[in-house]
Amino acid sequence: MRIAIRLDDITPGMNWENFLRFKEILDKHGVKPLIGVVPDVRDKKLQIDDDRPDFWNYVKELRQQGWIVAMHGFCHVYTTSSPGLFPIGGKSEFAGVSYKRQEEMIKEGKRILEEHGIETDLFMAPSHSFDMNTLKVLKENGFYGLTDGFGTGPFRSHGLVFYPISVSRAASLKSKKDGIVTFVYHTNTMKEADFEDFEKLFDRAEVVSFSEYKRLDVEDRTLLGEVSRYCVARAKYLAVQARKLIKK
């Protein structure tokens, strides 16, 4: 199983020391990841450092180097507790929100990115949470894909292409299947042990640029596959909640 890398929460005021350290490791191995840029960040938890004044130009430079950019929500502010169609979380910026409001957010988010010279047709939902309204609005506004779902390769569902994330990193590393899956990282909160684990990943697996993922053939996802995806996501969420209760 090949591994692609996804970085969430890319903002002007993110933890730049951590991000640049992570980037240095990627650069050493020649790997170009997918990054989720928040168009109009209002989530105070994402304000770690002072805003980088050349942020938007820097993102454009990363694109020129081969990094792939996705629109990571709109403001990254959670307003509902709906798990949505991919229930691995219990909060959402989009799921459970009216079609009209979602249309406003996605249109404005795309406008902000384009105003800064960044065009993308990939979407990354905060907390992996979206609903049918989200998918409909995305299609109507020129998006063709999302970085979410479970699987070993891109699949088509509801008229959009999904690029799956890993159900379990340990299982993905042991898998002998031919395919690609995404490992998700949040550099804002990474500790020393996390960086050490990331360094070791390149010895344990074939880590590839996200652009390779986009070149794979896309399979159509059946109704049974949709039901299976939902059940696995919900089971993962419940398992995480159970571990939190045990730790308490």
N, C-alpha and C positions, 0 to 999 in steps of 0.2 A: 504494500500500500504506500503510495506516494503522499506526501504531506505538503499542503499549501498553507500559507500564513495569512491571518487576518488580524489587523490592529483596529480596535474600537477607540472611540472617544478622542479623535484628533481635533484639537481646538487650539486657538492662539495662546491660551493660558495653561496648557497641559504641563505635565511634569517633563520638562525638556531634558533634564539630565538622564532620566530613565529612557526617554524616547531615543535620544542620540546614542546611548549605550546599546540599545536594542538594534538600532540601525547599523551600528558598527559591526555587530555580529552578522547581520544579514549581508552587509557589503563584503565582508571577508569571504563569505560563501557564494557571493554572486546571486543572491535570491532577492527577487522583487515581490513584495507582498501586496495584499489588498488593504487599503486604509479607509476607514469610515470617517468622513469629515462632517461635523455638525455645522449646518449653515448659519444658525443664529443662536448660539449656545446661551442658555439661561440657567442651566443646572449649576448651582453654586459648588457642588461637589467636584466639578470638573475644572474649577479655577484653582490650580495648584501654584503656578508661577505667574509672574507678570506677563501680560500679553506680548508675544513676539511681534514687533512692528512690521516685519516683512513676511508675516505668516502666509498670506495668499500667494505671494511670489514664490515662497519656499515650496508650497504644495505643487505649484506649476512646475518647479524644477524637478520635484520627485516624479511627476508624471513623465517628464521628458526623459528621465532615467529608466522608465519602464514600470514604475509603480502604478497600480490600478486604484482609482478613486471611486468610492461609493458615497452616496448621500446618506449620512447617518441620522435619519429622522429629520426633525426641524429644529426644535429648541432643546431637545433631550430632557424635557420636563414630563414626568409621569403624572397623568391626570385620572387614570382609571386603574382598577385592580383586575381587569379582564385579561385572561391568559391568551385569548385569541385562538387562531387556528393552529398554532405551534406552541402548545402550553408547557414550556419549560421555565416560565417565570410567572410571577403573580402581580405584575404591574405593566402598564403600557402608556405610551404617548398616543397611540393610534387606536388599538382595539377597543371597541365600545364607544368610540367617538362618532358623531354623525358624519354622513357622507359629505355634506357641505363643508364642515369644518376641516375634515381630512383633505378635501380638495384645496382649500385655502392654504393649508400648511405645506402640502407637497408642491403646489405651484410656487409659493413664495420661497420655499427652500431651494427649488431649482433655479429661480430667478436670481437669488443671492449668489449662488455658485457661479452662474453664468456671468453675472455682473463682475465677478472677480476673475473671469477668464477660464473657468473650470466647467467643462461639460462632462456629464456622466449619464449613463442609462442603467446604472446599477443602484439598488436600494439596500440599505442595511437598517433594519428596524431596531430601535433601542429595546433591550431586554428580549429581543427575538419575537416581539409581540405585534401581530397584525391581524386584520380580519378581512372579510370579503370586500368591504368598502375600500380598504387600503389597496387591495389588488386591482380593483376596478379603476380607482383613481390613478394608480401607477401606470396602467396600460394606456389610459386616456391622455397621459402627459408624457409619453415618449420613453418610459422605462421598459426595459425588456427583461430584467432579471433581478433576483434577490439573492443575498448570501445567507441562506438558511435552509432548514430541513435536514433530514438524515438520509444517508446513502453513500455510495462509493463513486458517484459521478453525477454530472448535471442531469436534471430531469425537468420535463415540461409539465406544468400543472396550472390550471385556470388561465391559460394563455400566456404564462410567464415562465422563464427558465430559472430554476433554483440551483444554487451551488451549495451542496450540503456541508454542514459542520460535523465534527466528530461526536458520536454518542459517548465514547470513552477513549481517552488518549491511549491508555494501556492496551485496550483491545485493538485499536487502530495500528499500533506499533507491532503487535503480534500477527495481525492479519496478513495472509498470503494472497489476498485478492488483488487483481489488477485494477487499479483505479486511483482516484485522488480524493482526499477528504481534507477539510480545513480545520486547523487548530486556531482557536480564538485567544488572543492575548489583550490584556489591558495594561499598558505600560505604566499608567499613572500609579498603580498600586503594587507593582512588582517589587519583590524583596531580593536580597542577595541569593537566596536559595532558588528563586524563580529564574534568575539569570543563569545560574549554574546548570539548572535543568534544561534551559533553552540551548545552552552551549552543547550539552550532551546529545540533544536531539539530532544534531547533524552527524553524529557517529552511529546513531541507532536507526536512522531512517533516511530515505531519499527525499530531501526537502526541495521542492521545486517552486519556481515563480508562479504567481497566480495566473499569469497569461497562459500557461500551459493548461490550466483547468478550463479556460475559456475555449481552448481548441478541441476539447473532447467532444465526441458525438453526444447529442442530447436524446435521452430516452423519454417516452411518454409515460407518465405515472398513472397507474390504474386506480380505480376507486378503492380496491383492497389495499393498494400501496398508501393511499391517503389515510385510510383508517389506521393502518399499521404505524405510520409516521406519528399520528396524533397520540396513539396509545403509548408508544415508546417515549415520546416527549413528556407526556403526563407522568409516566412511571419514573422518569429521571427527576422531574421536579419533586415528586413525593419522596423519593429517596434522599434528595438533598435536604428537604425539610426535616425528615426523620433524623438525619445525622446531626442537624443543628440542635434538635431537641435532646438527643443523647449527650451532646457536649455540654449542654446546660446542666 
